[in-house]
Amino acid sequence: MEPVFYIYISIFVLVVMAIVYLVVMGIEAKERAEWERKLRNSGIYEVDQMKGAEFEVFLKFLLESHGYQARVTKTSGDYGADLVLKTTGKTIVVQAKRYKNKVGLKAVQEIVSAKSYYNADECWVITNNYFTAPAMKLGNINGVLLIDRDELVEWMLEEDKGEGLA
């Protein structure tokens, strides 16, 4: 075959690769833009500025909008639970962590202890951030529902639409 043929094939392959790259990058950019839009609309940036007690009250209203009866516990002597939720025959204790850093083991340990104290059926830790790997491992072992920033944003967006929690 002629060397010109190989040049045309090489150019064709490069053009196809460039088109595939641009399409993939365009999809990723759209997904990133959609996630950023969700974050802006959710109010998570306002949550990031709250004090701990404000975050607890915010969660109370958010969870009530999803059908839970919620009460904030007293600030000291709460035995590790910031909120107590009631729903059809079930009690859930919640540890609320409005943190600038990832949430560690202590929050999981506290809510596991609170579950026993309050004789609760479930225990959750909700944060505006994420969890460390050891916290996730301990939470998994103890059946603690860990709600991180991403899931909190989804809950907040569902609240805006009047949907229930999944």
Legacy VTK file of the C-alpha trace (Angstrom):
# vtk DataFile Version 3.0
C-alpha trace
ASCII
DATASET POLYDATA
POINTS 166 float
0.000 0.000 0.000
0.966 3.565 -0.574
2.464 5.586 2.292
-0.190 8.245 1.627
-2.869 5.697 2.573
-1.235 5.232 6.005
-1.124 8.979 6.482
-4.872 9.265 5.731
-5.670 6.375 8.076
-3.551 7.982 10.834
-5.294 11.328 10.373
-8.706 9.624 10.397
-7.892 7.751 13.615
-6.664 10.954 15.280
-9.806 12.852 14.264
-12.053 10.078 15.613
-10.087 10.011 18.881
-10.368 13.800 19.175
-14.139 13.669 18.619
-14.565 10.916 21.227
-12.447 12.895 23.712
-14.490 16.076 23.172
-17.789 14.204 23.555
-16.654 12.540 26.788
-15.311 15.813 28.188
-18.557 17.540 27.254
-20.580 14.943 29.157
-18.348 15.269 32.221
-18.604 19.061 32.084
-22.412 18.834 31.878
-22.533 16.460 34.851
-20.216 18.716 36.856
-22.292 21.787 35.949
-25.498 19.960 36.980
-23.973 18.980 40.348
-22.808 22.564 40.949
-26.317 23.823 40.116
-27.776 21.346 42.613
-25.357 22.533 45.296
-26.251 26.187 44.710
-29.993 25.453 44.786
-29.844 23.198 47.838
-28.718 25.796 50.367
-25.769 23.650 51.483
-23.489 26.693 51.445
-25.744 28.355 54.014
-25.638 25.149 56.084
-21.831 25.318 55.990
-22.028 28.685 57.789
-24.363 27.536 60.586
-23.357 26.950 64.172
-23.884 23.434 65.526
-27.136 24.260 67.342
-28.520 25.982 64.233
-27.708 22.869 62.194
-29.648 20.717 64.665
-32.728 22.943 64.345
-32.326 23.001 60.563
-32.292 19.169 60.538
-35.363 19.115 62.792
-37.346 21.121 60.238
-35.911 19.180 57.291
-36.801 15.827 58.844
-40.255 17.061 59.869
-40.868 18.059 56.257
-40.210 14.409 55.400
-42.803 13.113 57.832
-40.799 12.504 61.014
-41.775 13.834 64.420
-38.512 15.405 65.540
-37.266 16.991 68.704
-33.900 18.515 69.479
-32.386 17.227 72.722
-30.949 19.521 75.360
-27.449 20.753 74.591
-25.746 19.021 77.512
-26.484 15.607 78.949
-28.015 14.380 75.698
-26.138 11.049 75.879
-24.886 11.464 72.317
-28.142 12.219 70.496
-28.878 15.657 69.089
-32.308 14.744 67.734
-34.864 12.070 68.495
-37.157 11.111 65.629
-40.423 9.239 65.844
-42.141 7.583 62.952
-44.633 4.752 62.648
-43.639 2.587 65.615
-39.973 3.498 65.359
-37.562 5.692 67.311
-34.419 7.025 65.630
-31.616 8.936 67.348
-29.508 11.348 65.311
-26.076 12.840 65.866
-25.758 16.096 63.869
-22.249 17.164 62.844
-21.848 20.479 61.045
-18.113 20.210 60.470
-15.454 21.797 58.301
-13.531 18.492 58.310
-14.519 14.870 57.880
-16.460 13.261 60.724
-14.516 10.629 62.656
-15.079 7.710 64.993
-16.272 9.708 67.995
-19.597 10.661 66.394
-20.316 7.032 65.515
-19.370 5.861 69.013
-21.621 8.496 70.596
-24.678 7.642 68.512
-24.259 3.894 69.118
-24.258 4.664 72.842
-27.290 6.953 72.452
-29.184 4.206 70.637
-29.008 2.049 73.764
-29.764 4.927 76.139
-32.870 6.021 74.212
-33.874 2.408 73.433
-33.986 3.451 69.759
-34.564 1.236 66.774
-32.087 3.068 64.541
-29.260 5.543 64.811
-27.999 8.043 62.256
-25.141 10.517 61.927
-25.865 13.408 59.575
-23.130 15.782 58.435
-22.593 18.584 55.963
-19.215 16.994 55.233
-18.026 13.413 54.738
-16.884 10.546 56.978
-13.421 9.151 57.574
-12.809 5.548 56.480
-12.638 4.312 60.122
-15.956 6.057 60.897
-17.572 4.396 57.873
-16.209 1.008 58.917
-17.447 1.365 62.511
-20.785 2.710 61.312
-21.221 -0.244 58.988
-20.364 -2.759 61.723
-22.851 -1.136 64.126
-25.666 -0.526 61.637
-25.387 3.255 61.822
-26.872 5.140 58.879
-24.243 7.693 57.834
-25.692 10.590 55.858
-22.922 12.613 54.243
-22.908 15.895 52.332
-24.066 14.356 49.067
-27.082 12.628 50.587
-27.921 15.696 52.703
-27.992 17.816 49.541
-30.334 15.278 47.933
-32.618 15.376 51.002
-32.636 19.172 50.892
-33.554 19.159 47.212
-36.294 16.581 47.835
-37.629 18.834 50.590
-37.871 21.684 48.084
-39.954 19.431 45.828
-42.043 18.120 48.715
-40.795 14.536 48.267
-40.162 12.063 51.087
-36.839 10.541 52.060
-35.929 7.278 50.413
LINES 1 167
166 0 1 2 3 4 5 6 7 8 9 10 11 12 13 14 15 16 17 18 19 20 21 22 23 24 25 26 27 28 29 30 31 32 33 34 35 36 37 38 39 40 41 42 43 44 45 46 47 48 49 50 51 52 53 54 55 56 57 58 59 60 61 62 63 64 65 66 67 68 69 70 71 72 73 74 75 76 77 78 79 80 81 82 83 84 85 86 87 88 89 90 91 92 93 94 95 96 97 98 99 100 101 102 103 104 105 106 107 108 109 110 111 112 113 114 115 116 117 118 119 120 121 122 123 124 125 126 127 128 129 130 131 132 133 134 135 136 137 138 139 140 141 142 143 144 145 146 147 148 149 150 151 152 153 154 155 156 157 158 159 160 161 162 163 164 165
